[in-house]
Amino acid sequence: MDEQNQNDELYPIAVLIDELKHDDVLLRLNAIRRLSTIALALGPERTRDELIPFLDESVEDEDEVLTALSDELGGFVEYVGGPENGHVLLSPLENLATIEEPLVRDKAVESLNKICDQLSQSQIEQYFIPLTVRLSKADWFTSKISATGLYNTPYQHATPQSQEGLRQEFARLVHDDTPMVRRQAANNLAKFVKSMPAAIVIEEMIPLFQHLAADDQDSVRLLTVEVLIAIAEAVPKEQQSSHGVLLTALRNLFEDKSWRVRYMVADRFEKVAKAVDEEVVARDLVPAFIKMLKDAEAEVRSAIAGQIPGEQETRILRFITEY
C-alpha cells in the first residue's frame, strides 16, 4: 500500500516531465500552464526540491513556452512554501532573463520584481542583489539588458551600503559599450531616480543623465526626456536653476539634431513644464516652445501644438504673451 501511495505521489511529476519533453509544443505549453496544479499535488517541499530544479534545467524550448514559464513562476511563491522560500524561484528566472527573445526576458524581469517585493531584506541582500550584479556583469548584452530592469525594486528594500553598490553597478550599465544596454539603462533610470532622495539625485544621477543625453545614438537620447522629468520632480524647484548641467541638457534636447528627440521632448512638454520652476519656464521653455512651433518636421510641430491644455495653458500662454 505504501508503494502504491508513493507511485501516486510520483505520478504528477512524471506526467509533467513527459509532457514538457513532448514533441507537440501545445502539450508543452499546456503543461507549463498547469504547473500550479502539479505544485499543489507535490506540496511545497517537493516543489522546492524536485519541480523547481527540473524547471531550472528546462529553459531550452520555444519562446512561447519560455514566456509562459516566466509568467507562471512570478506567481509561484505560495507553492514553494511562502515568501521565506521565495528565493528558490530566482535561479530559473535568472536563466530565463538571459534568453535572446525579448518577450521571454521581459516577462522574467517582471516576475523577478514581483518576487523581490515579497522577499525579506536579508533574502534580497543574500540572493536578489547578487543575481542583479551577475546579470549586470555578464558577457552577453541580453543579460545586461535584463539587469537594467532589476535595480529599482531591491533598491527600495536594501541597506544604505547595498544601495550605494547598486547605484555604482547601474552607472556601469549607463556607460556600457553596447547601445542596446545604454538604451535600456536610460529607459529604467527614470524609475530608479524616483527611489532616491534629492541629494543623491543631484550628486550621482544628474551626471548619468548628462552622459545618456549626450549619447551618439538618438534612440538613447530620446529616452532621457523621461529621466529629465523624473530628476526635475526630485530636485526642489528652488534649486533647479543652480544646476547648470541639467538646464544645459534640457536646452540641448529641445535643439537636438534628431527630429525623433525633438518630437519626444515636444510630446512631453507639459510634463516638463510642470516639473520645473517659473524661471526655467520663462527663460528656457517658452523660447523652445515657440521655436518648435516652427520646426522643420511636421511631427514635431504637431506634438508641440497639443501641449498646452489643462492647468498649464494659462501659465504657458502668460509667459508667451510676455515673451
C-alpha positions, 0 to 999 in steps of 0.5 A, a space after each residue: 500500500 505504501 508503494 502504491 501511495 508513493 507511485 501516486 505521489 510520483 505520478 504528477 511529476 512524471 506526467 509533467 516531465 513527459 509532457 514538457 519533453 513532448 514533441 507537440 509544443 501545445 502539450 508543452 505549453 499546456 503543461 507549463 500552464 498547469 504547473 500550479 496544479 502539479 505544485 499543489 499535488 507535490 506540496 511545497 517541499 517537493 516543489 522546492 526540491 524536485 519541480 523547481 530544479 527540473 524547471 531550472 534545467 528546462 529553459 531550452 524550448 520555444 519562446 512561447 513556452 519560455 514566456 509562459 514559464 516566466 509568467 507562471 513562476 512570478 506567481 509561484 511563491 505560495 507553492 514553494 512554501 511562502 515568501 521565506 522560500 521565495 528565493 528558490 524561484 530566482 535561479 530559473 528566472 535568472 536563466 530565463 532573463 538571459 534568453 535572446 527573445 525579448 518577450 521571454 526576458 521581459 516577462 522574467 524581469 517582471 516576475 523577478 520584481 514581483 518576487 523581490 517585493 515579497 522577499 525579506 531584506 536579508 533574502 534580497 541582500 543574500 540572493 536578489 542583489 547578487 543575481 542583479 550584479 551577475 546579470 549586470 556583469 555578464 558577457 552577453 548584452 541580453 543579460 545586461 539588458 535584463 539587469 537594467 530592469 532589476 535595480 529599482 525594486 531591491 533598491 527600495 528594500 536594501 541597506 544604505 551600503 547595498 544601495 550605494 553598490 547598486 547605484 555604482 553597478 547601474 552607472 556601469 550599465 549607463 556607460 556600457 559599450 553596447 547601445 542596446 544596454 545604454 538604451 535600456 539603462 536610460 529607459 529604467 533610470 527614470 524609475 530608479 531616480 524616483 527611489 532616491 532622495 534629492 541629494 543623491 539625485 543631484 550628486 550621482 544621477 544628474 551626471 548619468 543623465 548628462 552622459 545618456 543625453 549626450 549619447 551618439 545614438 538618438 534612440 538613447 537620447 530620446 529616452 532621457 526626456 523621461 529621466 529629465 522629468 523624473 530628476 526635475 520632480 526630485 530636485 526642489 524647484 528652488 534649486 533647479 536653476 543652480 544646476 547648470 548641467 541639467 538646464 544645459 541638457 534640457 536646452 540641448 534636447 529641445 535643439 537636438 539634431 534628431 527630429 525623433 528627440 525633438 518630437 519626444 521632448 515636444 510630446 512631453 512638454 507639459 510634463 516638463 513644464 510642470 516639473 520645473 520652476 517659473 524661471 526655467 519656464 520663462 527663460 528656457 521653455 517658452 523660447 523652445 516652445 515657440 521655436 518648435 512651433 516652427 520646426 522643420 518636421 511636421 511631427 514635431 510641430 504637431 506634438 508641440 501644438 497639443 501641449 498646452 491644455 489643462 492647468 498649464 495653458 494659462 501659465 504657458 500662454 502668460 509667459 508667451 504673451 510676455 515673451 
